[in-house]
Amino acid sequence: MLRLRDVRKSRGSGSQRFSLWVPRLDLYPGQRLAVVGASGSGKSTLLDLLALVLSPDPGGELSLRSAQGEQDIAALWRAGRQDRLAELRSRELGYVLQTGGLLGFLDVRGNIGLSRELLGLGDDGSVRRLAEQLEIVDQLDKRPSALSVGQRQRVGIARALAHSPKLVLADEPTASLDPLNAARVMQLLVEQSQARGACLLLTTHDLQLARSVGLSLLGLQVRRDADGGVTATLEGAG
């Protein structure tokens, strides 16, 4: 589904340079992956590349296979095709933010259904089904401000899944939760992604929790280079 070969992203120069290098990564439906690494090791940069919101450096291969065929993502970035990239993001990807990223002026029903509405998809009952599966069906008419942190995160998961994306990305989805809620939210995210045949890739600092829900682990190894800059390399993705 998503293929990366020798993909790099650098910021700054000299001793202030930070580079992320992905030698090889293949994502396909049904995978369950966790990227682990210390703060500042490039986890967010990797997610932004995979979410098609950050352009890779020239060179390397970044492509996406969808129902419309093979899409050369690197070429779309070079050509400045922001319209096409936005279309692919909205249709093929779902994104779970650390704190849910909900819109306060919409109720839970509206937040979950937002991705479907933006794509012009009708109400097929998936909003209510997801709410039931994620144990928030009794919260559908409430605003995010009336929810607990754990409930908001479940709404964020439901919204990311509502349009049946092929790839679900999650940025530290349990970082703001207590251990019991973290375990339950992580389990629900994995179960619901798997039930829809989506590839799930998340970042986390909780290695034990990632292992407990059966995620395959990818690591980011950081080294200091001769110019004083730093390079983080994605490992375990061969």
TORFI-245954 format. One line per field, with one value per atom (N, C-alpha, C): residue number from 0; x, y, z; atom name. Coordinates in Angstrom, 3 decimals, always signed. Layout:
N
nr: [NUM ...];
c1: [X ...];
c2: [Y ...];
c3: [Z ...];
atom: [CA ...];
END
This chain:
238
nr: [0 0 0 1 1 1 2 2 2 3 3 3 4 4 4 5 5 5 6 6 6 7 7 7 8 8 8 9 9 9 10 10 10 11 11 11 12 12 12 13 13 13 14 14 14 15 15 15 16 16 16 17 17 17 18 18 18 19 19 19 20 20 20 21 21 21 22 22 22 23 23 23 24 24 24 25 25 25 26 26 26 27 27 27 28 28 28 29 29 29 30 30 30 31 31 31 32 32 32 33 33 33 34 34 34 35 35 35 36 36 36 37 37 37 38 38 38 39 39 39 40 40 40 41 41 41 42 42 42 43 43 43 44 44 44 45 45 45 46 46 46 47 47 47 48 48 48 49 49 49 50 50 50 51 51 51 52 52 52 53 53 53 54 54 54 55 55 55 56 56 56 57 57 57 58 58 58 59 59 59 60 60 60 61 61 61 62 62 62 63 63 63 64 64 64 65 65 65 66 66 66 67 67 67 68 68 68 69 69 69 70 70 70 71 71 71 72 72 72 73 73 73 74 74 74 75 75 75 76 76 76 77 77 77 78 78 78 79 79 79 80 80 80 81 81 81 82 82 82 83 83 83 84 84 84 85 85 85 86 86 86 87 87 87 88 88 88 89 89 89 90 90 90 91 91 91 92 92 92 93 93 93 94 94 94 95 95 95 96 96 96 97 97 97 98 98 98 99 99 99 100 100 100 101 101 101 102 102 102 103 103 103 104 104 104 105 105 105 106 106 106 107 107 107 108 108 108 109 109 109 110 110 110 111 111 111 112 112 112 113 113 113 114 114 114 115 115 115 116 116 116 117 117 117 118 118 118 119 119 119 120 120 120 121 121 121 122 122 122 123 123 123 124 124 124 125 125 125 126 126 126 127 127 127 128 128 128 129 129 129 130 130 130 131 131 131 132 132 132 133 133 133 134 134 134 135 135 135 136 136 136 137 137 137 138 138 138 139 139 139 140 140 140 141 141 141 142 142 142 143 143 143 144 144 144 145 145 145 146 146 146 147 147 147 148 148 148 149 149 149 150 150 150 151 151 151 152 152 152 153 153 153 154 154 154 155 155 155 156 156 156 157 157 157 158 158 158 159 159 159 160 160 160 161 161 161 162 162 162 163 163 163 164 164 164 165 165 165 166 166 166 167 167 167 168 168 168 169 169 169 170 170 170 171 171 171 172 172 172 173 173 173 174 174 174 175 175 175 176 176 176 177 177 177 178 178 178 179 179 179 180 180 180 181 181 181 182 182 182 183 183 183 184 184 184 185 185 185 186 186 186 187 187 187 188 188 188 189 189 189 190 190 190 191 191 191 192 192 192 193 193 193 194 194 194 195 195 195 196 196 196 197 197 197 198 198 198 199 199 199 200 200 200 201 201 201 202 202 202 203 203 203 204 204 204 205 205 205 206 206 206 207 207 207 208 208 208 209 209 209 210 210 210 211 211 211 212 212 212 213 213 213 214 214 214 215 215 215 216 216 216 217 217 217 218 218 218 219 219 219 220 220 220 221 221 221 222 222 222 223 223 223 224 224 224 225 225 225 226 226 226 227 227 227 228 228 228 229 229 229 230 230 230 231 231 231 232 232 232 233 233 233 234 234 234 235 235 235 236 236 236 237 237 237];
c1: [+0.817 +0.000 +0.856 +1.789 +2.709 +4.119 +4.957 +6.303 +7.315 +8.326 +9.393 +10.732 +11.590 +12.942 +13.902 +14.839 +15.876 +15.259 +14.252 +13.573 +14.231 +14.496 +15.125 +14.356 +14.436 +13.917 +14.861 +15.387 +16.345 +15.856 +16.212 +15.948 +17.221 +17.475 +18.647 +19.907 +21.054 +22.332 +23.426 +24.550 +25.684 +25.306 +25.742 +25.485 +24.019 +23.239 +21.813 +20.941 +21.570 +20.810 +20.204 +18.950 +18.322 +17.813 +18.182 +17.760 +17.091 +16.010 +15.368 +15.661 +16.102 +16.379 +15.559 +14.769 +13.994 +14.583 +15.467 +16.057 +15.008 +14.057 +13.056 +11.856 +10.665 +9.438 +8.323 +7.654 +6.491 +5.307 +4.240 +3.023 +1.930 +1.195 +0.118 -1.040 -2.247 -3.429 -3.229 -3.702 -3.652 -2.449 -1.429 -0.261 -0.621 +0.110 -0.044 +1.352 +1.739 +3.115 +3.171 +4.232 +4.499 +5.916 +6.068 +7.386 +7.753 +8.858 +9.289 +10.594 +10.776 +11.986 +11.850 +12.968 +12.969 +12.386 +12.015 +11.536 +12.602 +12.182 +13.125 +13.836 +13.423 +14.093 +13.518 +12.486 +11.959 +10.635 +9.962 +8.689 +7.642 +7.520 +6.520 +6.873 +8.166 +8.584 +8.204 +8.408 +8.022 +6.522 +5.721 +4.277 +3.854 +4.473 +4.114 +4.451 +5.560 +5.883 +4.836 +4.471 +3.498 +2.109 +1.803 +0.493 +0.410 +1.494 +1.540 +1.367 +1.834 +1.779 +3.174 +4.205 +5.577 +6.298 +6.915 +7.584 +8.926 +9.266 +10.581 +11.650 +12.898 +14.009 +14.059 +14.670 +14.814 +15.556 +15.157 +15.746 +14.912 +15.169 +14.395 +13.059 +12.350 +11.069 +10.008 +8.896 +7.734 +6.504 +5.806 +4.647 +3.523 +2.324 +1.120 +0.287 -0.125 -1.011 -2.425 -3.335 -4.737 -5.625 -6.933 -7.874 -7.706 -7.107 -6.893 -5.536 -4.804 -3.510 -2.361 -1.169 +0.039 +0.176 +0.421 +0.596 +2.032 +2.755 +4.124 +4.045 +4.106 +3.936 +5.083 +6.303 +7.450 +7.288 +6.776 +6.559 +5.466 +4.430 +3.372 +3.920 +4.803 +5.434 +6.279 +7.066 +7.930 +7.115 +5.953 +5.100 +4.213 +4.269 +3.432 +1.957 +1.627 +0.226 -0.420 -0.566 -1.182 -2.625 -3.319 -4.710 -4.823 -3.939 -3.963 -3.524 -2.509 -2.055 -3.167 -3.890 -4.992 -6.094 -6.360 -7.387 -6.996 -5.732 -5.259 -5.296 -4.882 -4.923 -6.333 -7.292 -8.658 -9.310 -8.950 -9.599 -8.896 -7.564 -6.802 -6.318 -6.281 -5.659 -6.644 -6.389 -7.061 -5.990 -6.194 -5.144 -5.737 -5.130 -5.533 -4.486 -4.879 -3.958 -3.848 -2.842 -2.593 -3.798 -4.480 -5.612 -6.932 -6.988 -8.228 -8.403 -8.005 -8.112 -9.532 -10.474 -11.889 -12.274 -13.341 -13.874 -14.914 -14.673 -15.532 -16.934 -17.173 -18.514 -19.376 -18.806 -19.569 -19.787 -20.938 -21.126 -20.338 -20.380 -19.619 -20.033 -21.329 -21.825 -21.220 -21.209 -20.667 -19.170 -18.455 -17.008 -16.673 -17.370 -17.084 -17.403 -18.498 -18.942 -18.264 -17.366 -16.773 -16.019 -15.211 -14.430 -15.338 -16.433 -17.378 -18.065 -18.429 -19.104 -18.199 -16.924 -15.992 -15.760 -15.931 -15.774 -17.075 -18.156 -19.443 -20.066 -19.695 -20.248 -21.527 -22.501 -23.771 -23.677 -24.742 -24.826 -25.196 -24.223 -24.456 -24.545 -24.688 -24.770 -23.436 -22.329 -21.014 -20.693 -21.235 -20.956 -21.480 -22.731 -23.300 -22.628 -22.313 -21.645 -20.289 -19.533 -18.238 -18.393 -19.385 -19.627 -19.960 -20.729 -21.061 -19.810 -19.018 -17.832 -16.774 -16.722 -15.747 -16.332 -17.547 -18.183 -18.437 -18.884 -19.214 -20.568 -21.399 -22.669 -23.571 -23.409 -24.219 -23.695 -22.632 -22.038 -22.290 -23.036 -23.149 -23.668 -24.532 -25.130 -24.375 -23.258 -22.492 -21.396 -20.969 -19.824 -18.543 -17.405 -16.148 -15.819 -16.214 -15.893 -16.557 -17.608 -18.326 -17.774 -16.732 -16.194 -14.925 -14.636 -13.358 -12.264 -11.000 -9.887 -9.948 -10.233 -10.332 -11.459 -12.603 -13.725 -13.387 -12.711 -12.320 -11.382 -10.498 -9.572 -10.313 -11.341 -12.135 -12.901 -13.386 -14.055 -13.062 -11.830 -10.803 -10.510 -10.507 -10.303 -11.469 -12.680 -13.858 -13.844 -13.486 -13.441 -12.410 -11.247 -10.197 -10.609 -11.521 -11.915 -13.205 -13.973 -15.343 -15.425 -14.419 -14.462 -13.699 -13.381 -12.707 -11.404 -10.453 -9.167 -8.334 -7.380 -6.481 -5.341 -4.994 -3.887 -4.344 -4.150 -4.487 -3.187 -2.950 -1.778 -2.214 -1.431 -1.776 -0.519 -0.584 +0.550 +0.406 +1.174 +1.135 -0.314 -1.167 -2.599 -2.981 -2.063 -2.398 -1.530 -0.795 +0.172 -0.483 -1.724 -2.374 -3.319 -3.274 -4.221 -3.538 -4.324 -3.809 -3.636 -2.871 -2.547 -3.754 -4.812 -5.979 -6.668 -6.890 -7.514 -6.609 -5.303 -4.365 -4.454 -4.490 -4.562 -5.855 -6.973 -8.261 -8.345 -7.891 -7.925 -7.017 -5.832 -4.921 -5.525 -6.139 -6.767 -7.888 -8.721 -9.821 -9.306 -8.254 -7.680 -7.169 -6.466 -5.940 -7.081 -8.057 -9.172 -9.964 -10.303 -11.147 -10.394 -9.105 -8.320 -8.235 -7.991 -7.876 -9.204 -10.301 -11.620 -11.937 -11.338 -11.585 -10.490 -9.549 -8.493 -7.506 -7.437 -6.540 -5.157 -4.155 -2.822 -2.805 -2.330 -2.214 -0.742 -0.335 +1.018 +0.909 +1.437 +1.375 +2.743 +2.899 +4.116 +3.771 +4.738 +4.502 +5.836 +5.802 +6.957 +6.770 +5.579 +5.242 +5.479 +6.700 +7.090 +6.284 +6.062 +5.340 +3.900 +3.248 +1.863 +1.780 +2.714 +2.721 +2.854 +3.726 +3.907 +2.671 +2.008 +0.873 -0.310 -0.424 -1.527 -1.074 +0.125 +0.579 +1.123 +1.620 +2.178 +3.608 +3.941 +5.322 +6.083 +7.312 +8.051 +9.066 +9.065 +10.077 +10.794 +12.093 +12.858 +13.509 +13.751 +14.497 +15.818 +16.898 +18.228 +18.883 +19.355 +19.891 +21.405 +22.079 +23.544 +23.977 +25.114 +25.725 +26.678 +26.538 +27.345 +28.597 +29.477 +30.750 +30.567 +29.474 +29.243 +28.597 +28.369 +27.735 +26.230 +25.671 +24.231 +23.834 +22.528 +21.981 +21.182 +21.347 +20.560 +19.829 +18.517 +17.700 +17.341 +17.609 +17.373 +16.289 +15.297 +14.236 +14.776 +14.678 +15.181 +14.068 +14.281 +13.301 +12.218 +12.406 +11.357 +11.764 +12.692 +13.168 +12.141];
c2: [-1.202 +0.000 +1.259 +1.359 +2.493 +1.927 +2.430 +1.885 +3.020 +2.852 +3.829 +3.134 +3.759 +3.274 +4.464 +4.424 +5.440 +6.853 +7.004 +8.294 +9.057 +10.329 +11.178 +12.486 +13.046 +14.384 +15.072 +16.221 +16.952 +18.368 +18.849 +20.235 +20.824 +22.120 +22.772 +22.356 +22.838 +22.515 +22.481 +21.847 +21.761 +21.097 +21.684 +21.108 +21.226 +22.030 +22.182 +21.289 +20.431 +19.587 +18.379 +18.089 +16.815 +16.140 +14.880 +14.120 +12.829 +12.500 +11.194 +10.399 +9.155 +8.283 +7.006 +6.712 +5.474 +4.634 +3.686 +2.860 +2.054 +1.497 +0.625 +0.497 +0.682 +0.452 +0.103 -1.012 -1.429 -1.560 -0.838 -0.923 -1.560 -2.491 -3.146 -3.439 -3.650 -3.838 -4.965 -4.719 -5.726 -5.639 -4.889 -4.733 -3.949 -4.234 -3.512 -3.184 -1.929 -1.521 -0.408 -0.441 +0.638 +1.124 +2.437 +3.056 +3.575 +3.088 +3.487 +4.264 +5.192 +5.998 +7.112 +7.639 +8.718 +9.992 +10.921 +12.216 +12.883 +13.413 +14.060 +13.130 +11.862 +10.892 +10.829 +11.624 +11.670 +10.977 +10.574 +9.859 +10.723 +11.976 +12.857 +13.164 +13.310 +13.536 +12.355 +11.145 +9.951 +9.931 +10.201 +10.210 +11.242 +12.424 +13.466 +13.049 +12.334 +11.812 +10.808 +9.884 +8.849 +9.429 +10.521 +11.165 +12.092 +12.183 +12.999 +14.481 +14.925 +16.352 +16.965 +16.148 +16.627 +16.057 +16.937 +16.491 +15.849 +14.746 +14.133 +14.941 +14.732 +15.326 +14.716 +15.418 +14.840 +13.505 +12.607 +11.276 +10.299 +9.033 +8.023 +7.765 +6.802 +6.379 +6.406 +7.066 +7.093 +6.968 +5.837 +5.593 +4.964 +5.150 +4.631 +3.900 +2.704 +1.931 +2.040 +2.525 +2.683 +2.017 +2.153 +1.582 +2.205 +3.387 +4.074 +3.751 +2.833 +2.440 +2.987 +2.879 +3.329 +4.849 +5.465 +6.913 +7.223 +7.961 +8.361 +9.614 +9.414 +10.531 +11.524 +11.010 +11.909 +12.817 +12.274 +13.083 +14.126 +13.770 +14.741 +15.908 +15.623 +16.702 +17.580 +16.962 +17.744 +18.643 +18.146 +18.906 +19.913 +19.933 +20.864 +20.532 +19.243 +18.831 +18.691 +19.805 +19.794 +19.311 +19.601 +19.169 +17.653 +17.012 +15.554 +14.923 +15.500 +14.988 +15.099 +16.222 +16.396 +15.379 +15.091 +14.098 +12.711 +12.345 +11.042 +10.966 +12.039 +12.061 +11.830 +12.559 +12.497 +11.147 +10.493 +9.233 +8.013 +8.011 +6.799 +6.724 +7.867 +7.908 +8.288 +7.759 +8.202 +8.556 +9.636 +10.120 +10.326 +9.704 +9.874 +10.730 +11.908 +12.811 +12.457 +13.000 +12.670 +12.936 +14.043 +14.417 +14.386 +13.619 +13.476 +14.493 +15.762 +16.798 +17.070 +17.041 +17.187 +18.650 +18.888 +20.231 +20.516 +21.553 +21.828 +22.250 +22.771 +23.234 +22.121 +20.922 +19.769 +18.796 +18.117 +17.062 +15.829 +14.792 +13.581 +12.977 +12.954 +12.397 +13.150 +14.474 +15.283 +15.124 +14.982 +14.777 +13.449 +12.390 +11.076 +11.072 +11.689 +11.668 +12.678 +13.488 +14.579 +14.080 +13.026 +12.534 +12.041 +11.388 +10.920 +12.103 +13.091 +14.258 +14.987 +15.148 +15.849 +15.095 +13.774 +12.962 +12.781 +13.365 +13.236 +11.863 +11.147 +9.809 +9.911 +9.118 +9.142 +8.440 +8.564 +7.899 +6.436 +5.557 +4.121 +3.401 +4.163 +3.568 +3.353 +3.677 +3.385 +4.260 +5.483 +6.357 +5.732 +5.276 +4.663 +3.335 +2.543 +1.261 +1.459 +2.423 +2.698 +3.174 +4.027 +4.518 +3.365 +2.400 +1.232 +0.391 +0.151 -0.691 -0.058 +1.280 +1.991 +2.449 +1.992 +2.188 +3.663 +4.420 +5.841 +6.182 +5.173 +5.438 +6.341 +6.310 +7.164 +8.598 +8.876 +10.221 +10.957 +10.378 +10.910 +12.341 +12.736 +14.070 +15.103 +14.702 +15.615 +16.315 +17.466 +18.176 +17.622 +17.756 +17.234 +17.733 +18.968 +19.525 +18.765 +17.994 +17.241 +15.830 +15.481 +14.127 +14.042 +12.848 +12.604 +12.526 +12.546 +12.449 +11.136 +10.050 +8.758 +8.695 +9.297 +9.327 +10.147 +11.276 +12.100 +11.330 +10.551 +9.786 +8.707 +8.121 +7.124 +7.766 +8.979 +9.701 +9.969 +10.347 +10.571 +9.324 +8.174 +6.905 +6.630 +6.826 +6.596 +7.484 +8.753 +9.670 +9.212 +8.726 +8.282 +7.054 +6.247 +4.993 +5.093 +6.160 +6.213 +6.104 +6.583 +6.540 +5.344 +4.381 +3.125 +3.364 +4.075 +4.314 +3.049 +3.044 +1.898 +1.957 +3.176 +3.364 +4.250 +3.769 +4.541 +4.872 +6.160 +6.637 +7.204 +6.986 +7.490 +8.000 +9.250 +9.902 +9.814 +8.904 +8.731 +8.738 +7.834 +7.915 +7.708 +7.181 +6.944 +7.771 +8.745 +9.488 +10.250 +10.716 +11.545 +10.756 +9.419 +8.576 +7.854 +7.543 +6.719 +5.287 +4.452 +3.117 +2.261 +2.275 +1.454 +1.924 +3.248 +3.795 +3.614 +3.758 +3.607 +2.205 +1.200 -0.175 -0.429 +0.102 -0.125 +0.603 +1.857 +2.621 +1.980 +1.549 +0.907 -0.379 -1.158 -2.409 -2.131 -1.127 -0.786 -0.287 +0.517 +1.019 -0.127 -1.063 -2.207 -3.081 -3.375 -4.243 -3.648 -2.370 -1.755 -1.534 -1.260 -1.156 -2.516 -3.539 -4.880 -5.350 -5.041 -5.461 -4.869 -3.720 -3.049 -3.316 -4.179 -4.544 -3.437 -2.433 -1.308 -1.615 -0.947 -0.960 +0.076 -0.305 +0.608 +0.825 +2.080 +2.430 +3.561 +3.330 +4.352 +4.578 +5.731 +6.008 +5.903 +5.449 +5.314 +5.286 +5.700 +5.549 +4.354 +3.720 +2.627 +1.284 +0.812 -0.422 -1.613 -1.690 -2.818 -2.865 -1.708 -1.662 -2.067 -1.594 -1.952 -3.462 -4.063 -5.509 -6.262 -5.735 -6.451 -6.553 -5.640 -5.699 -6.252 -6.819 -7.549 -6.705 -5.505 -4.661 -5.076 -5.087 -5.291 -3.987 -4.076 -2.891 -2.440 -1.139 -0.482 +0.519 +0.650 +1.556 +2.671 +3.781 +4.896 +5.026 +4.760 +4.836 +6.150 +6.904 +8.241 +8.225 +8.881 +8.986 +10.421 +10.798 +12.095 +11.936 +12.808 +12.693 +13.575 +13.431 +14.145 +15.666 +16.149 +17.597 +18.132 +17.270 +17.683 +17.550 +17.289 +17.080 +15.694 +15.424 +14.169 +13.478 +12.157 +11.343 +10.255 +10.161 +9.101 +8.121 +6.854 +5.817 +4.860 +4.621 +3.668 +2.264 +1.454 +0.085 -0.902 -2.135 -3.195 -3.245 -2.568 -2.504 -3.181 -4.128 -4.775 -5.710];
c3: [+0.000 +0.000 +0.000 +0.947 +0.993 +1.002 +0.086 -0.110 -0.018 +0.839 +0.985 +0.786 -0.017 -0.236 -0.195 +0.730 +0.844 +0.914 +1.763 +1.924 +3.076 +2.830 +3.828 +3.985 +5.188 +5.452 +6.420 +6.002 +6.817 +7.093 +8.266 +8.642 +9.238 +8.949 +9.498 +8.764 +9.257 +8.632 +9.698 +9.332 +10.247 +11.554 +12.653 +13.970 +14.373 +13.619 +13.911 +13.033 +12.229 +11.301 +12.005 +11.650 +12.046 +10.791 +10.601 +9.422 +9.849 +9.169 +9.318 +8.058 +8.235 +7.096 +7.239 +6.197 +6.133 +5.010 +5.326 +4.261 +3.503 +4.255 +3.623 +4.546 +3.993 +4.751 +3.786 +4.039 +3.255 +4.195 +3.911 +4.697 +3.851 +4.457 +3.727 +4.689 +4.149 +5.000 +6.002 +7.222 +8.267 +9.174 +8.782 +9.651 +10.907 +11.979 +13.243 +13.750 +13.650 +13.901 +14.938 +15.738 +16.687 +16.469 +16.332 +16.228 +17.609 +18.142 +19.478 +19.372 +20.266 +20.269 +21.280 +21.705 +22.689 +22.095 +22.951 +22.498 +21.635 +20.490 +19.593 +18.640 +18.590 +17.728 +16.323 +16.033 +14.668 +14.461 +15.533 +15.383 +14.674 +15.082 +14.465 +13.014 +12.727 +11.341 +10.463 +10.970 +10.219 +9.965 +10.992 +10.810 +9.772 +9.804 +8.837 +7.407 +7.222 +5.893 +5.438 +6.326 +5.978 +5.778 +6.479 +6.354 +5.149 +4.390 +3.168 +3.455 +4.620 +4.936 +4.965 +4.801 +4.820 +3.600 +2.817 +1.600 +1.925 +1.261 +1.462 +0.734 +1.122 +0.383 -1.015 -1.987 -3.328 -3.289 -4.176 -4.216 -3.411 -3.572 -2.853 -3.526 -2.994 -3.551 -2.465 -2.777 -1.889 -2.764 -2.653 -3.510 -2.716 -3.219 -2.573 -3.602 -3.243 -4.125 -3.591 -4.415 -4.026 -5.067 -4.891 -5.855 -7.231 -7.279 -8.545 -9.161 -8.545 -9.081 -8.264 -8.831 -8.149 -8.228 -7.073 -7.007 -6.573 -7.407 -7.072 -6.206 -4.875 -3.940 -4.061 -4.229 -4.368 -5.585 -6.685 -7.897 -7.678 -6.931 -6.636 -5.820 -4.860 -4.094 -5.002 -5.880 -6.777 -7.694 -8.111 -9.031 -8.308 -6.968 -6.220 -6.266 -6.423 -6.545 -5.175 -4.478 -3.157 -3.213 -4.307 -4.444 -4.463 -5.211 -5.295 -3.987 -3.353 -2.064 -1.019 -1.019 -0.074 -0.326 -1.591 -1.940 -1.425 -1.620 -1.148 +0.372 +1.046 +2.507 +3.023 +2.470 +2.997 +2.739 +1.626 +1.281 +1.843 +1.810 +2.118 +3.563 +4.274 +5.595 +6.690 +7.887 +9.095 +10.115 +10.878 +11.787 +13.173 +14.167 +15.567 +16.256 +16.729 +17.408 +18.887 +19.548 +20.956 +21.841 +21.611 +22.467 +21.709 +20.634 +19.885 +18.779 +19.033 +18.005 +17.572 +18.526 +18.183 +18.012 +17.248 +17.043 +18.112 +18.898 +20.048 +19.706 +18.503 +18.131 +17.552 +17.392 +16.926 +18.076 +18.074 +19.067 +18.643 +19.461 +19.165 +17.837 +17.562 +16.298 +15.111 +15.214 +14.137 +13.974 +15.085 +15.005 +14.349 +14.743 +14.160 +12.673 +12.297 +10.901 +10.009 +10.559 +9.787 +8.563 +8.734 +7.593 +6.476 +6.821 +5.807 +5.124 +5.903 +5.328 +4.339 +4.695 +3.810 +2.504 +2.535 +1.332 +0.568 +1.089 +0.428 +0.571 +1.629 +1.863 +2.685 +2.350 +3.068 +4.411 +5.177 +6.475 +6.261 +6.473 +6.301 +7.642 +8.709 +10.036 +10.713 +10.016 +10.574 +11.778 +11.819 +12.953 +14.243 +14.211 +15.414 +15.733 +14.716 +14.958 +15.616 +15.118 +15.725 +17.164 +17.398 +18.756 +19.697 +19.205 +20.013 +20.280 +19.244 +19.378 +20.270 +20.274 +21.092 +22.429 +22.716 +24.026 +24.355 +23.329 +23.529 +22.919 +22.686 +22.014 +22.853 +24.178 +25.047 +25.103 +24.356 +24.349 +23.029 +22.113 +20.760 +20.692 +21.605 +21.556 +22.401 +22.988 +23.841 +23.051 +23.548 +22.996 +23.623 +22.948 +23.494 +24.891 +25.216 +26.530 +27.669 +27.358 +28.383 +28.558 +27.811 +27.840 +28.681 +29.162 +29.814 +28.749 +29.176 +28.235 +27.461 +28.168 +27.508 +26.496 +26.815 +25.877 +24.641 +24.838 +23.687 +22.774 +23.361 +22.531 +21.747 +22.332 +21.607 +20.465 +20.668 +19.585 +18.457 +18.821 +17.812 +16.998 +17.655 +16.953 +16.009 +16.500 +15.668 +14.436 +14.609 +13.465 +12.437 +12.916 +12.003 +11.206 +11.754 +11.108 +10.299 +10.484 +9.966 +8.451 +7.727 +6.257 +5.694 +6.558 +6.167 +5.418 +6.048 +5.389 +5.316 +4.398 +4.265 +5.269 +5.701 +6.636 +7.778 +9.015 +10.214 +10.940 +11.152 +11.873 +13.209 +14.235 +15.561 +16.252 +16.717 +17.356 +18.867 +19.487 +20.948 +21.463 +20.979 +21.276 +22.732 +23.541 +24.954 +25.901 +25.361 +26.182 +27.323 +27.133 +28.153 +29.050 +28.966 +29.701 +30.855 +31.880 +32.967 +32.463 +33.170 +32.650 +32.282 +33.085 +32.772 +31.507 +31.394 +30.189 +28.982 +29.185 +28.078 +27.485 +28.335 +27.860 +27.096 +27.609 +26.951 +25.610 +25.578 +24.331 +23.281 +23.692 +22.755 +22.204 +23.075 +22.639 +21.636 +21.913 +21.009 +19.665 +19.688 +18.438 +17.576 +18.191 +17.451 +16.922 +17.779 +17.380 +16.223 +16.308 +15.292 +13.981 +14.041 +12.815 +12.123 +12.924 +12.368 +11.787 +12.453 +11.970 +10.607 +10.283 +9.011 +7.988 +8.350 +7.419 +7.135 +8.010 +7.792 +8.340 +7.803 +8.390 +9.501 +10.664 +11.804 +12.110 +12.129 +12.558 +13.568 +14.751 +15.790 +16.393 +17.021 +17.785 +19.258 +20.045 +21.480 +22.221 +23.457 +24.335 +25.266 +25.201 +26.112 +25.426 +25.512 +24.845 +25.351 +26.644 +27.228 +26.735 +26.663 +26.194 +24.730 +23.919 +22.499 +22.316 +23.095 +22.997 +23.473 +24.510 +25.095 +24.139 +23.160 +22.203 +20.850 +20.828 +19.655 +18.519 +18.806 +17.761 +17.431 +16.156 +15.731 +15.923 +16.393 +16.807 +15.763 +15.515 +14.701 +15.600 +15.424 +16.272 +15.479 +16.139 +15.558 +16.310 +15.623 +16.210 +15.815 +16.796 +16.568 +16.731 +15.788 +15.869 +15.562 +16.132 +15.848 +14.673 +13.663 +12.453 +12.532 +11.534 +11.526 +11.511 +10.904 +10.851 +12.115 +13.089 +14.335 +14.327 +13.151 +13.059 +13.524 +13.494 +13.998 +12.893 +12.798 +11.876 +12.657 +12.453 +13.040 +11.921 +12.150 +11.153 +11.612 +10.747 +11.081 +10.894 +11.952 +11.914 +12.207 +11.759 +11.998 +10.967 +9.825 +8.804 +7.518 +7.592 +6.392 +5.772];
atom: [N CA C N CA C N CA C N CA C N CA C N CA C N CA C N CA C N CA C N CA C N CA C N CA C N CA C N CA C N CA C N CA C N CA C N CA C N CA C N CA C N CA C N CA C N CA C N CA C N CA C N CA C N CA C N CA C N CA C N CA C N CA C N CA C N CA C N CA C N CA C N CA C N CA C N CA C N CA C N CA C N CA C N CA C N CA C N CA C N CA C N CA C N CA C N CA C N CA C N CA C N CA C N CA C N CA C N CA C N CA C N CA C N CA C N CA C N CA C N CA C N CA C N CA C N CA C N CA C N CA C N CA C N CA C N CA C N CA C N CA C N CA C N CA C N CA C N CA C N CA C N CA C N CA C N CA C N CA C N CA C N CA C N CA C N CA C N CA C N CA C N CA C N CA C N CA C N CA C N CA C N CA C N CA C N CA C N CA C N CA C N CA C N CA C N CA C N CA C N CA C N CA C N CA C N CA C N CA C N CA C N CA C N CA C N CA C N CA C N CA C N CA C N CA C N CA C N CA C N CA C N CA C N CA C N CA C N CA C N CA C N CA C N CA C N CA C N CA C N CA C N CA C N CA C N CA C N CA C N CA C N CA C N CA C N CA C N CA C N CA C N CA C N CA C N CA C N CA C N CA C N CA C N CA C N CA C N CA C N CA C N CA C N CA C N CA C N CA C N CA C N CA C N CA C N CA C N CA C N CA C N CA C N CA C N CA C N CA C N CA C N CA C N CA C N CA C N CA C N CA C N CA C N CA C N CA C N CA C N CA C N CA C N CA C N CA C N CA C N CA C N CA C N CA C N CA C N CA C N CA C N CA C N CA C N CA C N CA C N CA C N CA C N CA C N CA C N CA C N CA C N CA C N CA C N CA C N CA C N CA C N CA C N CA C N CA C N CA C N CA C N CA C N CA C N CA C N CA C N CA C N CA C N CA C N CA C N CA C N CA C N CA C N CA C N CA C N CA C N CA C N CA C N CA C N CA C N CA C N CA C N CA C N CA C N CA C N CA C N CA C N CA C N CA C N CA C N CA C N CA C N CA C N CA C N CA C N CA C N CA C N CA C N CA C N CA C];
END
